[in-house]
Amino acid sequence: MTAKERREKVRTVMREFEAGKLKSSTGESVTNRKQAVAIALSEAGLSKEGKSDEYWDGYCEGMLGKS
């Protein structure tokens, strides 16, 4: 998966979360933003090791075009 595909996957998952359509592995709706970020990074094949929560919050907001 290329970097562009990974960015698009994170963007897609976070948009699903914002629309209320993101489901956890148990089938329940995801309501926690941090859980949504974890799902997005996992699906995109990105590792969170060594990165702070602030880093990933900024990364995901940047992917969604928020400032």
Sequence and secondary structure as in RCSB ss.txt:
>XXXX:A:sequence
MTAKERREKVRTVMREFEAGKLKSSTGESVTNRKQAVAIALSEAGLSKEGKSDEYWDGYCEGMLGKS
>XXXX:A:secstr
  HHHHHHHHHHHHHHHHHT  B TTS B   HHHHHHHHHHHHT   TT  HHHHHHHHHHHTT  
